[in-house]
Amino acid sequence: MMKVRFGDCVFDSEMRQLRRGEAAIDLPPKTLLLLAALLEQRPKPVSKQALQDRLWPDTFVAESSLARLIAELRRAVGDAVSEPRLIRTVHRFGYAFAGEVEAWGAPRAAPAGVSCWLVWRDRDYPLAEGDNLLGRGEDCLLALPSGKVSRRHARIRVARDEAVLEDLGSKNGSYVDGRRITGPTPLGDGDEVRLGSVLVVFRSRPAAGSTETAAER
């Protein structure tokens, strides 16, 4: 199972879900399986025969069926045949995933001396007790360079062992695990926080004396 980010897309193989920006992309199961197959072997190319065997085991299909899925996948991730950034055609062989990929929401060691933090672009941003401002402004803990993020977009208020996200009247909204928040929303370890089009991950240490994990919540 994998959960990865590339470009403005996040792919979760376990949930069988591809998101691009704020939108969930509705794709057939075989197209998602094709994406998973290319990601698993990146950056090495995968032969057409190997892909056909994975997608249509013990079934003969025309090569054009694979070509149609590749075209559908390219449209979904915003790739162009003329100038591919993500899915490369290997002449007379197959296809390769050529984009930069980062693990998304993967477990990682906690920064020393902090109880909770945000992860963005594989960097940790510790959250202090009190209000932590998020947005485009220079006074923000996490200054996000996106036109879809307001200058003062949201804040995370940390008190003792609790962190609460609150939108500050932003134009494009704040989301937790894909749901737009309408009021103060407590955060849990591993929650995905979307501010406009920017996705970050909230991480926290277990409260003192607690053995609960994110999977058990």
N, C-alpha and C positions, 0 to 999 in steps of 0.2 A: 504494500500500500504506500502511496506517496501523496504529499500535499506540497505543491511547488508554485512558485511565482515566476512568470516571465513576461517582460513588457508590462502591459496593464492588465494581464490575465492572472487568475489563480485557478489551478486545477487540483481537485481533490478526487483521487481515484476511488477511495473507499466510499465516498458519498456519490460518486459518478456525477460530478458537477463541475462545470466550467463557468467561471465568472469573468466578465471583461468590464473593467470599470465598475459601475454600480449595478450592472445588469447581469442576471443569470442567463446564460446562453442555452437554449433548448436544442440539444443535439441527439441524434439517434445513438443507441448503445454501441453500434459498431464504429461510429466516428470517434466516440470517446475511447474505445478500446484501441483504435489506431493511434490516437494521441498518446495513450499510455505506452504503447509499444515503442514509439519513436523516442519518448522521453527516457524510457528504461535503458536504451542503448546509446543515448547521446554521448558524445557527438559522432559516434560511429554510424555509418549508413546501414540501413536494413534493406535486405533484398526484397524485391517485389514478391518473390515466391514465399519468403518467410512471413511476410505480412499477410499474404493470401491464406497461408496455412493457419495463421493465428486467428484471422477474422472469419474464415469459412473452412473449418477443419473437415476433411473428408468430403469436400464438395468442390466440384469444378465450377469456376466462375470466370467470365471473361476479364481480361486485364483492365478493360474500361470501367469495371465496377470499382476497382481500387482507385483509379484515376478520379472517379466522381467523388469518392470519399475524401481524397486529398484536396480536391477543389473546395468541397464543403468545409473542411477543416481550416483551410487557408482563409476563407471568407470569415469564419467565426473568430479567428484570432487576429484578423486585420493584416494578413500577409498578402503580398502581391507576387504573381508568377514572374513578372518581368524583373523585379528587384526583391527577391525573397530575403527576409531577415530571420525568419524562424524555421521554415520548412524548406529544405534544399533538395532539389532534384539531382540525383546522381545518374548521369546519362547511361542508359542501357543496364542499369543495375537496380536502383530503388530510390529510397528517400532517407534523409537524415534531418534530425532536429539540430539546428545550428544556433539557436538563440541562447543567451545567458539565462541560467536558471538558478534560483536560490530556494533552499528549503524554507517552507512557510509554516510558522507555528511549531517548529520542532523543539523538543526539550533542549535546554541549554543551561549551563551553570549560572547561578544567580550572581549578580554583581555584589561584591563584598559590602556589608554594612547597610544595605537597603532592604526594605520589606516588599516593595513592588516597583515595577519599571515597565517601560514600553520598549518594544523591539521594532525598529524600522530600518530597512535596508541593511539588515544584519548588524546593526549597532544597538547598544543598550542606552536608554535614557531614563535614569533613576527618577522616581517621583518623590518629592519631599512632602513632609507633613503640611497640611493646609491646601491652598489652591495651586494647581498647576495648569497654566494657560496653554492652550493649543491653537494654532492658527498660522497665518502668514506673517504676523507682526514680529518685529525684532525683540519685543519683550516676552515672547512666548518661549516656554520650555522647549517645545518642538516646533521650529519654524518650518512650515511645509510649503515648498515652492510650487504651488498649483493655483491656477486661476479659479478653480472650483472650491477652494478653501477660503473662508472669510478671514479677515485680519485677526479678529478675536472670535474664533469658531466655536470652541467648547472649552470646558475645564474639567479636570479630574480633581476632586477634593479627597484628600487622604486624611483619615482620622483613625488613630489606633490601627486596628487590623482591617479596616474597610476602606475601599476606594469607590467613589461614586462619580459617574460621568454625567455631565449636564451640558446640553446644547445652549449656546448663548445667542439664539435668534439668527443662526446662520442661514444663508440663502439656500444651500444645497443639503442641509441636514446632517445629522450624526446618526450612525447605525451601530448596533451591537449584534454580531452574528447574523447580519443581513436584515435585521429589523430596525426600522427608524424609531428612535426614541422620542417620546413626547414629554418626558419629565426626568428628574434625577433617577439614574439607573445604576444599581450596584454592579461592579465588575468582578468576574472570577478569573482565576488563572487560566490562560489560554484563550480568552475571549478575543474575537476579532473586532476591532473598532475601525469603522470607516468614517472619515471626515471628508465630505464631498466625494472626491474620487481617490483619495489616499487611504490605504489600508495599513494599519499597524496592529501589533499583537500586544495585549496586556498580559504581563506575567507577575506572579506574586509568590512569596514564600508561604508555606503553611503557617497558620496561626500557632502560637506557642501551645504545645500539648495536643495539637491536632495531627492526625495521620491521614486525613481525607485527601484524596487526589482529585484532579480535574475530571478523570474518567468516572469517579464515583459520585460526582455531584449530580 
